[in-house]
Amino acid sequence: MVILIPAGDKAVQTDQAAHMVYLHAGDNPFDTVTAAVKAVEKHLQTFHHRDKKKLPSFLDWFGWCTWDAFYTDVTADGVKHGLQSLSKGGAPPRFLIIDDGWQQIASENKPDPNVAVQEGAQFASRLTGIKENTKFQTKPDGDGDGEQAPGGLKRLVAETKDAHGVKQVYVWHAMAGYWGGVTPTAGTAMERYEPALAYPVQSPGVTGNQPDIVMDSLSVLGLGLVHPRRVRDFYGELHAYLASCGVDGVKVDVQNIIETLGAGHGGRVAITRAYHRALEASVARSFPDNGCISCMCHNSDMLYSARQTAVVRASDDFYPRDPASHTVHVASVAYNTVFLGEFMQPDWDMFHSLHPAAEYHGAARAIGGCPIYVSDKPGNHNFELLRKLVLPDGTVLRAQLPGRPTRDCLFSDPARDGASLLKIWNLNKCGGVVGVFNCQGAGWCRVTKRTRVHDASPGTLTGTVRADDVDAIARVAGDGGGWDGETVVYAHRTRELVRLPRGVALPVTLGPLQYEVFHVCPLRAVVPGFSFAPVGLLDMFNAGGAVEECDVISNVGGKAMALRVRGCGRFGAYCSREPARCLLDSAEVEFSYDADTGLVSVDLPVPEQELYRWTLEIMV
């Protein structure tokens, strides 16, 4: 066996590699991966498992990102219009990302007929200052001098929070400052960070699989690299300024490029670790909610250096104009999460609510345990879809774990084998959820080096769903460990409620780009002859996310199921016989009961308080 371990710096050489591979075995694939990562964590002591990290609070709020709405043409007015547009329709963003387009940048490269790389030259633009550009600065007050006044970002952030109810504002920046780093020109504001031009050196394995226009461009035009000994100052001053403007966190992109710039700095491991240590120290000082999203960061040295960062983008971008990308995106985030989810909470990226694949993407985000945010253009929204994701107070029903493929999908290829459906499982507090997706028809092409449609008519597929597809369902079954494996399953799209004995499978048939979400609810024996299972908000993608608690209580009239639930709309549960009555916050309320299916439903009004939890009692 020959193992090649490129150091990234010719000065770093060794004939020994004491710790290259770790193997771990077990009979549960998910527990085995967790145990393996924790064993490596204990050995290396350079990173922490997700369980030890503080999750930023934005994860539980609906968000909006400016990227696909404006790309780099984002302006302060555009930000305000986007927030107004979503709030007016009843989906108020409480989390905002101001993406690429707010920074002070310049291009120092002129078109050169002797240089092969012209396309992508925009990626060589470099940061010239740490403050916002003129698009975000306050307009002049009419004094006639035509100058922009400072303080625009601070004023914009304050307005988003005061006038639009936004709770968390993040802004984008690249790991190196901007795509092309920072300007190395002498006499500029960046000079104090000791920048110098550096040229990425990529691994042959990477270039052979996927050529990258960013890397190709910067390999020719160069990146202005802040010296590792000054990167703490750079991040510290950048983030301190942002925090002074009221910004709560940063989306740090293009992280993978740092490991290609190790020449002269001790190699890829040393430079990656230096940058990450500096980044995390700065985030801890300036953003106390652990406000950081890591993007373009799947290089192993980043993962094994992340002691604090708790959110990681799990895949390539959402591409609204690429029909080949949507099924591949959902499959990629699910499979990548098997590993990435041990290090951080995966972010499955933004999407458009008004799009041919919007329901498909929305259903995946709802069960992924990931943040839920869109990148809609102002005025281009599907509020019917958004109401399946967002409650009126701006919260979302986020599942408890990183969403991962079910056991029987781990070694199938649901994008290209022509036979398999992708199933993704997760847990809520009192039940489980399985999303089923037809991802067939597109995949990565090794010849063209891009995602492409290989089957324009992939056809309809049939599979099955079982209760034990939710791998950890027994954790939330209640009954003091006496659960017999029987469940109730509610299908989101067909609105069918089925009582499912232990080991029995439920068939599911899906056409191209179709999905179904099944809510798996462990059945509880309350009294002889009466069984119960909470389902949740029936019109939400992740219905069971609304159920916070479920207990059997005794009262004057006998036994009752006491639930703590969130949100508004139709709340459903299974009862093996019609309840005697239902109480909502101690007041009797009307309910409906379907004797054929056992579905009892209660209408929950819109709460007056944010994050309100109803007390619902269903009397036996």
Secondary structure, DSSP 8 states (H G I E B T S, - for coil): -------SSTT---S--S--------SSHHHHHHHHHHHHHHHH-S---GGGS---GGGGB-EEESHHHHGGG--HHHHHHHHHHHHHTT---SEEEE-SSSEEEE------TT-S--TTGGGG-EEEEEEE-GGGSB---S-SS---BS-HHHHHHHHHHHHH---EEEEEEETTBSTTBB---TTSTTGGG--EEE-----HHHHHH---HHHHHHHHH-EEE--GGGHHHHHHHHHHHHHHTT--EEEEE-GGGGGGG-TTTT-HHHHHHHHHHHHHHHHHHH-TTT-EEE-S--SHHHHTT-SS--EEE-SS---TT-TTHHHHHHHHHHHHHHHHTTTSEEE---B-SSSTTHHHHHHHHHHTTS--EE---TT---HHHHTTTB-TTSBB---SS--EE-GGGTTS-TTTSSS--EEEEEE-SS-EEEEEE--TTEEEETTTTEEEES-S----EEEEE-GGGSTTGGGG--GGG---S-EEEEETTT--EEEE-TT--EEEEE-TT-EEEEEEEE-EEEETTEEEEEEEETTSTTGGGGEEEEEEEEETTEEEEEEEEES-EEEEEEESS--SEEEETTEEE--EEETTTTEEEEEE---SSTT-EEEEEEE-
